[in-house]
Amino acid sequence: MSDSPRPAQSIGIAPLAVTDNRQSLWGGELDGLPILSPTVAATRFGADASFLITIWNEFHYFNETAEQLRQLGCTQVLPYTYLHWRFPEEFLPCLLNDFPHKLYEDRERVLEVETMWADVASADLYRANIRFRALGEPQHLPGRPKEKTYLPADIFMLKEDDCILDCGATKGEMTEEVLRKYGSNFTAFHALEADKISFQNLEAYRNRLPDSIQQKMILYPYAVGGARCTVYFSNTGQTGSKICEEGVAVECFPIDELFAETPLTFIKMDIEGAEYDALLGGKRVIERDRPILAICVYHTQNDIWRIPLLAHEMLPEHKLYLRAYEGDGYQTVMYAVSPERVVRNEGGQS
């Protein structure tokens, strides 16, 4: 997100300064404003001015920056969400950020999902995310996790007969995690990646692996969605590459067509907002095979409630979990796990 003071200046607000932790910027200017160290900014303005945190990305945690400023004596620290809502033409929609009234319009489904989570951690995380979307309060979101993973060992474990589908495989990060944690103890690994640059990197990665693992990996240069069609892909070679109005033409397939004759026991999706449609396009396979699902729910405002509802409709016996792995709402993942695959603790409880 932009940290330029221009939006505020456009409505007659004159910011006093910009503060940044990067020492190399101190003494410089941004749009005519001095760039100060946090210590200097707090000394000059901490008691009287509002400090608006304008950073929002997967590496940043609002609570860490807010606490730093408060420790320096800043008495009024505000989140970036207010900036989003005041200048929607510049900032919205942006992934999970959107107008809060949309959440209230869908309040019945929002409240229904609150009761569906299998553990307290999931329910608490869900409430924090809803509060963030409704009130613009990121301070209730979780801090840094111990591990970034699609395979949380406290929820489920992979098995030797698992057939894995990785939708949005990028350069092979999911493959690396599976190999690191489980070695070659799986039956098949299917990886879809629509970005041509990332697909080339994925192929190169697979070709460096031992032959015994290469034989288990099947790569597809396709997008995944609700129906077979041609889409245009941004083709950046980065994790945020996605369907767009202009770009490189790519074939898009539904899971039901690609895997009509192929069993799947684990499906991961990180496909930049296409998750809901892709699940609809895999309804027959999902209901047939009852796989574990690991689905990102932060690419749109309502994915965090509409995707659990869809998963529950398809797999009513599966238990639902929610975990977060990056800053301020990024990389929030829903897991749907059949009762027999849920890890049990020493007391025999899931």
C-alpha positions in Angstrom: 0.0 0.0 0.0 1.2 3.5 -0.8 2.6 5.5 2.1 2.4 8.8 0.2 0.8 11.8 2.1 -1.0 12.9 -1.1 -4.4 11.4 -0.2 -4.5 13.4 3.1 -3.2 16.5 1.4 -6.0 16.3 -1.2 -8.7 17.0 1.4 -6.8 19.8 3.1 -5.0 17.9 5.8 -1.3 18.9 6.1 0.8 16.1 7.4 3.7 17.2 9.6 6.2 14.6 8.6 6.9 11.0 7.5 8.6 8.6 9.9 10.4 5.4 8.8 12.6 2.8 10.4 15.0 2.8 7.5 18.0 4.9 8.6 19.0 5.4 4.9 15.9 7.6 4.4 16.3 9.9 7.4 16.9 13.5 6.4 15.3 13.0 3.0 11.8 14.0 1.8 8.6 12.4 0.5 6.3 14.6 -1.4 7.9 17.6 0.3 7.6 16.2 3.8 10.7 15.5 6.0 11.4 11.8 6.7 12.3 11.5 10.4 13.5 8.6 12.5 10.8 7.3 14.8 12.6 8.6 17.8 12.9 12.2 16.4 9.2 12.1 15.2 8.0 11.0 18.6 10.1 13.6 20.4 8.7 16.4 18.2 5.1 15.3 17.8 4.3 12.3 20.0 2.3 14.1 22.6 0.2 16.2 20.2 -0.1 14.6 16.8 -1.8 11.5 15.4 0.5 8.9 14.0 -1.2 7.1 11.0 0.4 3.7 10.2 0.1 3.4 6.4 1.9 0.1 6.0 -0.1 -2.9 5.0 1.7 -6.0 3.5 2.4 -9.6 4.4 5.6 -8.8 6.3 4.2 -6.1 8.6 2.4 -6.6 11.9 0.4 -3.5 13.0 0.8 -4.3 16.7 4.6 -4.3 16.4 4.8 -0.8 14.9 2.0 0.6 17.1 3.9 -0.7 20.2 7.1 0.8 19.0 5.5 4.2 18.6 3.7 4.0 22.0 7.0 3.1 23.7 8.5 6.2 22.2 5.7 8.3 23.7 3.2 8.6 20.8 -0.2 8.9 22.4 -2.4 8.6 19.3 -1.6 5.7 16.9 -4.2 5.0 14.2 -4.5 2.1 11.7 -4.3 2.2 7.9 -7.9 1.0 7.5 -9.2 4.5 8.1 -7.2 5.6 5.1 -8.7 2.8 3.0 -12.2 3.8 3.8 -11.7 7.5 3.3 -10.0 7.0 -0.1 -11.7 4.0 -1.6 -11.0 5.0 -5.1 -7.3 4.6 -4.5 -7.2 1.7 -2.1 -10.4 -0.5 -2.4 -11.0 -3.3 -2.9 -7.6 -4.7 -2.0 -7.6 -8.4 -1.0 -9.6 -8.6 2.3 -10.0 -4.9 2.6 -13.3 -3.5 1.4 -16.2 -1.4 2.6 -17.4 -2.6 6.1 -21.1 -2.3 5.2 -20.8 -5.3 2.9 -20.1 -7.5 6.0 -23.2 -6.2 7.8 -25.3 -6.9 4.7 -24.2 -10.6 4.9 -24.4 -10.7 8.7 -26.5 -13.9 8.9 -23.9 -16.0 7.1 -21.1 -14.3 9.0 -22.6 -15.3 12.3 -23.4 -18.8 11.1 -19.7 -19.5 10.4 -18.7 -18.3 13.9 -20.3 -21.5 15.3 -18.6 -23.9 12.9 -15.0 -23.9 14.0 -13.5 -27.0 15.6 -11.3 -25.4 18.1 -11.0 -22.2 20.2 -8.0 -20.9 18.3 -10.0 -21.0 15.0 -13.0 -19.2 16.5 -10.9 -16.5 18.1 -9.0 -15.9 14.8 -12.3 -15.7 12.9 -13.7 -13.2 15.3 -10.5 -11.1 15.1 -10.8 -11.1 11.3 -14.4 -10.1 11.3 -13.7 -7.3 13.8 -10.9 -6.1 11.5 -13.3 -6.1 8.5 -16.1 -4.5 10.3 -14.4 -1.9 12.6 -11.0 -1.5 11.0 -9.2 -2.7 14.2 -6.1 -4.8 13.2 -4.8 -4.8 16.8 -6.8 -8.0 17.5 -5.2 -10.0 14.7 -2.5 -12.5 15.8 1.2 -11.8 15.9 4.0 -13.7 14.2 3.4 -17.5 14.0 6.0 -20.0 15.0 5.9 -21.5 11.5 4.5 -20.7 8.1 2.9 -23.8 6.8 0.1 -25.5 4.8 0.7 -28.6 6.8 0.0 -27.8 10.5 1.0 -31.0 12.4 -1.4 -30.1 15.3 -4.4 -30.6 12.9 -3.5 -33.4 10.5 -0.6 -35.5 9.1 0.0 -36.7 5.6 0.1 -40.4 4.8 2.0 -42.6 2.2 -1.1 -43.0 0.1 -1.9 -39.3 -0.2 -2.5 -37.8 -3.6 -1.8 -34.1 -3.3 -3.2 -31.3 -5.5 -1.4 -27.9 -5.3 -3.4 -25.1 -7.0 -1.1 -22.1 -7.3 2.2 -24.0 -7.0 4.4 -21.0 -8.0 8.0 -22.2 -7.8 7.4 -25.3 -5.8 7.2 -24.0 -2.2 4.5 -26.5 -1.2 6.5 -29.4 -2.7 9.5 -28.3 -0.7 7.5 -28.3 2.5 6.1 -31.8 1.8 9.6 -33.2 1.0 11.1 -31.5 4.1 8.5 -32.9 6.5 7.5 -36.2 4.9 10.2 -37.0 2.3 8.8 -39.0 -0.6 6.1 -40.6 1.5 3.2 -39.8 -0.8 1.7 -41.4 -3.8 1.3 -38.5 -6.2 1.8 -34.7 -6.3 -0.2 -32.7 -8.9 0.8 -29.1 -9.3 -1.0 -26.4 -11.2 0.6 -23.1 -12.1 -0.7 -20.7 -14.7 2.0 -18.1 -14.6 4.4 -19.1 -17.4 7.5 -17.8 -15.7 6.7 -19.5 -12.4 5.8 -22.7 -14.3 9.3 -22.8 -15.9 10.8 -22.4 -12.5 8.6 -25.1 -11.2 9.7 -27.5 -14.0 13.3 -26.6 -13.3 12.9 -27.4 -9.6 11.2 -30.7 -10.3 14.0 -31.7 -12.8 16.6 -31.2 -10.0 14.8 -33.7 -7.8 15.7 -37.5 -7.6 14.1 -39.6 -10.3 11.9 -41.4 -7.8 10.3 -38.1 -6.8 10.1 -36.7 -10.3 8.0 -39.7 -11.3 5.4 -38.8 -8.7 5.1 -35.2 -9.7 2.7 -34.1 -12.5 2.8 -30.5 -13.6 0.0 -28.6 -15.3 0.5 -25.1 -17.0 -3.2 -24.2 -16.3 -5.3 -21.9 -14.2 -8.1 -23.6 -12.1 -11.6 -22.3 -11.9 -15.3 -23.0 -12.1 -15.5 -23.9 -15.8 -13.2 -24.6 -18.7 -12.3 -21.4 -20.5 -9.4 -19.1 -21.5 -8.3 -16.5 -19.0 -5.6 -13.8 -19.1 -2.8 -14.0 -16.5 -0.6 -11.2 -15.3 2.5 -13.5 -15.7 4.8 -11.7 -13.3 6.7 -14.8 -12.0 5.7 -13.7 -8.5 3.4 -15.2 -5.9 0.8 -12.5 -6.6 0.4 -13.3 -10.3 -3.3 -13.6 -11.1 -6.1 -13.5 -13.6 -6.5 -10.0 -15.1 -8.1 -8.2 -18.0 -4.9 -8.0 -20.0 -2.0 -10.5 -20.0 -1.0 -13.9 -21.3 -3.8 -16.2 -22.5 -3.9 -19.4 -20.3 -6.3 -22.4 -20.3 -8.4 -22.7 -17.3 -9.8 -26.1 -16.2 -12.2 -27.2 -13.4 -10.9 -29.8 -11.0 -13.8 -32.0 -11.9 -12.6 -32.3 -15.5 -8.8 -32.6 -14.8 -9.3 -35.2 -12.1 -12.4 -37.0 -13.1 -10.5 -40.3 -13.1 -7.8 -39.4 -10.6 -8.2 -39.6 -6.8 -7.2 -36.7 -4.6 -6.8 -36.8 -0.8 -5.4 -33.3 -0.2 -6.1 -30.0 -2.0 -4.3 -26.8 -1.3 -5.4 -23.5 -3.0 -3.6 -20.2 -3.0 -4.9 -18.7 -6.2 -5.4 -15.0 -5.6 -9.2 -14.8 -5.2 -10.2 -17.7 -7.5 -10.6 -20.2 -4.6 -14.4 -20.1 -4.4 -15.0 -20.7 -8.0 -12.3 -23.4 -8.1 -14.0 -25.2 -5.3 -17.3 -25.1 -7.2 -15.5 -26.5 -10.2 -14.3 -29.4 -8.1 -17.5 -30.2 -6.3 -17.9 -33.7 -7.7 -14.3 -34.7 -7.0 -14.4 -33.2 -3.5 -17.6 -35.0 -2.6 -16.3 -38.2 -4.1 -12.8 -38.3 -2.5 -13.5 -36.3 0.8 -10.0 -34.8 0.7 -8.3 -32.5 3.3 -8.7 -28.9 2.1 -6.2 -26.1 2.8 -7.7 -23.0 1.2 -6.6 -19.4 1.5 -9.4 -17.1 2.7 -7.8 -13.6 2.6 -8.0 -12.7 -1.1 -11.4 -11.1 -0.8 -13.4 -9.6 2.1 -16.0 -12.4 2.2 -13.9 -15.5 1.5 -13.4 -16.0 5.2 -17.1 -16.9 5.7 -18.3 -18.0 2.2 -15.5 -20.6 1.7 -16.1 -22.3 5.1 -19.8 -22.4 4.3 -19.1 -24.0 0.9 -16.7 -26.5 2.4 -19.3 -27.5 5.0 -21.9 -27.9 2.3 -19.7 -30.2 0.3 -18.1 -32.0 3.3 -20.5 -31.7 6.2 -18.7 -34.2 8.4 -15.3 -32.4 8.0 -14.0 -30.4 10.9 -13.0 -26.7 10.1 -10.0 -24.9 11.3 -8.5 -21.5 10.7 -4.8 -20.4 11.0 -2.8 -17.3 10.0 0.8 -17.3 8.8 1.6 -13.7 7.7 1.0 -10.1 8.8 -2.3 -8.4 9.4 -4.6 -10.9 7.8 -2.4 -12.2 5.0 -2.0 -15.9 4.5 -5.1 -16.8 6.5 -5.9 -20.5 5.7 -9.0 -22.6 6.3 -8.6 -26.3 6.8 -11.3 -28.9 6.3 -10.3 -32.3 7.7 -12.3 -35.5 7.9 -12.7 -36.7 11.5 -10.5 -39.8 10.9 -7.6 -37.6 9.7 -7.7 -35.1 12.6 -4.7 -35.3 14.9 -5.7 -36.4 18.5 -4.0 -35.1 21.5 -3.0 -37.2 24.5 -6.4 -36.9 26.0 -8.0 -38.3 22.9 -9.6 -35.0 21.9 -9.3 -33.3 18.5 
